[in-house]
Each structure stands twice: as C-alpha cells, then as structure tokens.
Amino acid sequence: MNGYKAGERSEREMKRAGSTQVYLLALVLIGLTGMMFVEPWIVRGALLLIIVFCGYTAFKLEASRLEEKWSQELRQQEQQAQQRLIQVINRLRHDWMNDTQILFGYIQLKKFDNLQPYMEKIKMTMQQESNLSKLGVPSLIAFLLLFRVQSKSLELEVELDQEINLGQLPLHDGLIERLVRQTVECVQEHAAASDGESGTLSLEFDVQEDGLLLDFVYQGPYNREQLEKAVKETLLSKVNSYSLVHNDWQEEEAVITLRLPFRT
C-alpha cells in the first residue's frame, strides 16, 4: 500500500514538473521573441538573463524528471522480482508441506515400510534442487525455477544427477539461457492440455569433450505439425553457434537435442 501511494505521489510530482517546464519554455520563447523587437540593450540584456535562467531551470527539471522516471522503473522491477521470489518460496513451502503430511500419514497408519522409499525420494529431490541452484548461470536458474512455479500447462523437470557449472563452459554469453527459453516456450505454446492434465518436459544437460548437449523430451499431447514447424523456424535460423542434432516426433512424445560446440 505504501509503495502504491509513493508511486502515485511520484507521478503527481512528475506531472507538476512537466507543467512547470512548459511554462519555462514559454517564457524562453517570449524572451527570444522580445529580443528580436526590443532595441534598448538593457532590456535585451534582461531578456537574455531571463532566457538563460528559464532554460537552465527547464533543463534541470527535465533531468530530474528523467531521474525520477528511471528510479520509478527500478522500484517496479524490484517489486516484480520480490513477487517472483515469494512465488518460488510459496511453491517450495507447499511441496515441503505435502511431503511432511505424507510422512505423517505413513507414521499414523504404521506403514513404516513406506517411509524409507519416500525419504529416498525426498533426498533425491533435494539433491536435484541443490544441483539446479549451482548451474552457474543465475538468469537461467531463475527462469527454470519461475517457470516451474508459474506454468500451469506444462510441467518442467530438470534432470541433474551431478553438479554442472554451465557458467564456466567456453560458450557464447547468454546462449544456453536463450536456447532453453526458446525451446521451453515453444513446447509450451504448442502443447495441448488433455482433461486438465499437463504434459511433461524434461531437460538434461550433457557436457561432452567438445560441446554441450541440451536434450529435451516432451511427453504428452501436442500439435505435432505446429510444434515441428515452430522448432525448425525458431531454432534452425542461420547460426553457427549451435545445431539441431536430433529431433523425433511421435504421437505423444517429442525429442529435441541441440548441440552447442565449445569455442576454441
């Protein structure tokens, strides 16, 4: 609420500054016009001083307005980032609550044989989350986490059996994140939900001696022709920084493998 009021106050101040600028510029124009018709040098000097003062004041107001606008945009971006962080935390809390309730249920029902397998599942999930957080590309990590929280039509699974620092690989800056974003969003756009159930897209990073493989496997209903066409149009542009090395289109499964060669 305080942020909303502060934003309104900032907008009012910017409008007032804009109105003041208009008046000052009008005075500048009047002064310039007056100098063209007034003869006495004293009057011309006075008009010149007024022009310089009004022009300088208008310039300072414009600089202040631009600075305030930039600060306002930064505040909005910060608020959006905070909201996204809260979404991720709420999702993690929700998952932990579900796991805790299931464990308590096994204990209450005395199904102790089910405890160890479920604990192993939780342990594996924790390891996967830990490996995800250590990928070495903060913007990519944020995208993957937020997509998993926000997407309703597509479930994204990142398979990470071991730690991989993608940020240390000799690849073009931003290439991994761009390709992951484009592919995931492309699949999401052409995936077809069935009876309220979403499809599943798994992503695996395979670091080889001379390059990195991005292996996408989608399982679920989808518009085959549209997805195949969209992938080729989006990912097969004239580039030499990566290549589409494998693609397979089945009735309810699609496989897309991209290869990113290391720079030498």
C-alpha positions in Angstrom: 0.0 0.0 0.0 2.8 2.4 0.9 4.5 1.6 -2.4 1.3 2.3 -4.3 0.9 5.7 -2.6 4.5 6.5 -3.2 4.1 5.7 -6.9 1.0 8.0 -7.1 2.9 10.8 -5.3 5.8 10.4 -7.7 3.5 10.5 -10.7 1.9 13.7 -9.4 5.3 15.3 -8.9 6.4 14.4 -12.4 3.2 15.9 -13.9 3.8 19.1 -11.9 7.4 19.3 -13.1 6.2 18.8 -16.7 3.7 21.7 -16.4 6.5 23.9 -14.9 8.7 23.0 -17.8 6.1 24.1 -20.3 5.7 27.5 -18.6 9.5 28.0 -18.5 9.9 27.1 -22.2 7.1 29.5 -23.0 9.0 32.3 -21.2 12.1 31.4 -23.1 10.2 31.7 -26.4 8.6 35.0 -25.3 12.1 36.3 -24.3 13.6 35.3 -27.7 10.7 37.0 -29.5 11.1 40.1 -27.4 14.8 40.3 -28.2 14.0 40.5 -31.9 11.9 43.6 -31.5 13.2 45.5 -28.4 16.0 48.0 -29.2 17.5 49.1 -25.8 20.4 46.9 -24.9 19.5 47.0 -21.2 16.1 45.4 -21.9 17.8 42.9 -24.3 20.3 42.0 -21.5 17.5 41.5 -19.0 15.6 39.3 -21.5 18.8 37.3 -22.1 19.2 36.7 -18.4 15.6 35.6 -18.2 16.1 33.2 -21.1 19.3 31.7 -19.6 17.7 31.3 -16.2 14.5 29.7 -17.5 16.4 27.5 -20.0 18.7 26.2 -17.2 15.8 25.6 -14.9 13.8 23.8 -17.5 16.9 21.6 -18.2 17.4 20.8 -14.5 13.7 19.9 -14.3 13.9 17.6 -17.3 17.0 15.9 -15.8 15.2 15.5 -12.5 12.1 14.1 -14.2 14.2 11.5 -16.2 16.0 10.5 -13.0 12.7 10.1 -11.2 11.2 8.0 -14.0 14.3 5.8 -14.0 14.1 5.4 -10.2 10.4 4.5 -10.6 11.1 1.8 -13.2 13.8 0.4 -10.9 11.3 0.3 -8.0 8.8 -1.6 -10.2 11.4 -4.1 -11.3 12.4 -4.6 -7.7 8.8 -5.2 -6.7 8.3 -7.7 -9.5 11.5 -9.6 -8.5 10.3 -9.7 -4.9 6.9 -11.1 -6.0 8.6 -13.7 -8.1 10.8 -14.7 -5.2 7.7 -15.0 -3.0 6.1 -17.3 -5.6 9.1 -19.6 -5.5 9.2 -19.7 -1.7 5.5 -20.4 -1.5 5.9 -23.3 -4.0 8.8 -24.8 -2.0 6.8 -24.4 1.2 3.8 -26.1 -0.4 5.9 -29.0 -1.6 7.5 -29.5 1.8 4.1 -29.4 3.5 2.9 -32.1 1.1 5.9 -34.3 1.8 5.5 -33.8 5.6 1.9 -34.7 5.5 2.6 -37.9 3.6 5.3 -38.9 6.0 3.0 -38.2 9.0 0.3 -40.3 7.2 2.6 -43.2 6.9 3.5 -43.0 10.6 -0.1 -42.7 11.7 -1.1 -45.7 9.6 2.0 -47.5 10.8 3.2 -48.1 7.2 6.8 -48.0 8.2 7.9 -49.9 5.1 6.9 -46.9 3.0 9.0 -44.4 5.0 12.4 -45.3 3.7 11.5 -45.3 -0.1 9.7 -41.9 0.4 12.7 -40.5 2.3 15.0 -41.6 -0.5 12.7 -39.8 -2.9 12.9 -36.6 -0.8 16.7 -36.9 -0.6 16.9 -37.3 -4.4 14.7 -34.2 -4.9 16.8 -32.2 -2.5 19.9 -33.2 -4.4 18.3 -32.2 -7.7 17.4 -28.8 -6.3 20.9 -28.3 -5.0 22.4 -29.1 -8.3 20.0 -26.8 -10.0 21.0 -23.9 -7.8 24.7 -24.5 -8.7 24.3 -24.3 -12.5 26.4 -21.2 -12.6 24.0 -19.0 -14.7 21.8 -17.1 -12.3 19.4 -15.9 -15.0 18.9 -19.4 -16.3 18.3 -20.7 -12.7 15.7 -18.0 -12.1 13.9 -18.8 -15.4 13.8 -22.6 -14.6 12.5 -22.0 -11.0 9.9 -19.4 -12.0 8.7 -21.5 -15.0 8.1 -24.5 -12.7 6.1 -22.3 -10.3 4.1 -20.3 -12.8 3.4 -22.7 -15.6 0.0 -24.5 -15.5 0.0 -26.0 -19.0 3.5 -27.6 -18.9 5.4 -29.4 -16.1 9.2 -28.8 -16.4 11.7 -31.3 -15.0 15.4 -30.7 -14.9 17.4 -33.8 -14.6 20.7 -33.2 -12.8 22.4 -36.2 -11.4 25.5 -34.3 -10.6 26.8 -30.7 -10.3 27.4 -28.8 -13.5 28.7 -25.3 -13.7 27.4 -24.1 -17.1 28.9 -20.6 -16.4 32.4 -22.0 -16.8 31.9 -23.6 -20.2 33.5 -21.9 -23.2 30.3 -20.9 -24.9 28.8 -17.6 -26.1 27.4 -15.5 -23.4 23.7 -16.0 -22.9 23.4 -18.8 -25.5 22.4 -21.5 -23.1 19.7 -19.5 -21.5 18.3 -18.2 -24.8 18.1 -21.7 -26.3 16.5 -23.1 -23.2 13.9 -20.3 -23.0 13.1 -20.5 -26.7 12.7 -24.3 -26.7 10.7 -24.5 -23.4 8.3 -21.6 -24.5 7.9 -23.2 -28.0 6.9 -26.5 -26.5 4.6 -24.8 -24.0 2.9 -22.9 -26.8 2.1 -26.0 -28.8 1.4 -28.5 -26.0 -2.2 -29.5 -25.8 -3.7 -30.0 -22.3 -5.9 -33.1 -22.0 -8.6 -33.3 -19.4 -6.9 -30.8 -17.2 -3.6 -32.8 -17.2 -0.4 -31.0 -18.3 2.3 -32.5 -20.4 5.9 -33.0 -19.0 9.0 -31.6 -20.5 12.3 -33.0 -19.2 15.6 -31.2 -19.8 19.1 -32.8 -19.4 22.5 -31.1 -19.8 25.2 -33.4 -21.2 28.7 -32.0 -21.0 31.0 -33.7 -23.6 34.6 -33.1 -24.6 33.9 -30.6 -27.3 30.5 -29.3 -26.6 27.3 -29.3 -24.6 24.1 -31.2 -25.4 20.7 -29.8 -24.5 18.3 -32.8 -24.5 14.6 -32.0 -24.4 12.0 -34.8 -24.1 8.3 -33.9 -24.1 5.7 -36.4 -23.1 2.0 -35.6 -23.5 -0.5 -34.4 -26.2 0.7 -31.7 -28.5 0.1 -30.3 -32.0 2.8 -32.2 -33.9 2.9 -30.3 -37.2 2.8 -26.9 -35.5 5.5 -27.8 -32.9 7.8 -29.3 -35.6 7.4 -26.3 -37.8 7.9 -23.8 -34.9 11.0 -25.6 -33.7 12.6 -25.5 -37.2 11.7 -21.8 -37.6 12.9 -20.8 -34.2 16.0 -23.0 -33.8 17.2 -23.5 -37.3 18.0 -20.0 -38.2 21.3 -19.2 -39.8 23.7 -19.6 -36.9 27.0 -21.3 -36.3 26.9 -21.3 -32.5 24.7 -24.4 -32.2 23.0 -27.1 -34.2 19.9 -29.3 -34.0 21.4 -32.8 -34.0 18.3 -34.9 -33.3 14.6 -34.5 -33.4 11.9 -37.1 -33.2 8.1 -36.6 -33.4 5.8 -39.4 -32.0 2.1 -39.3 -31.2 2.6 -38.2 -27.5 6.4 -37.7 -27.4 8.8 -35.3 -28.9 12.6 -35.3 -28.7 14.7 -32.2 -29.4 18.5 -32.3 -29.0 20.7 -29.3 -29.5 24.5 -29.3 -29.6 26.5 -26.2 -28.5 30.2 -26.6 -29.6 32.8 -25.1 -27.3 34.7 -22.1 -28.5 38.3 -22.8 -29.3 
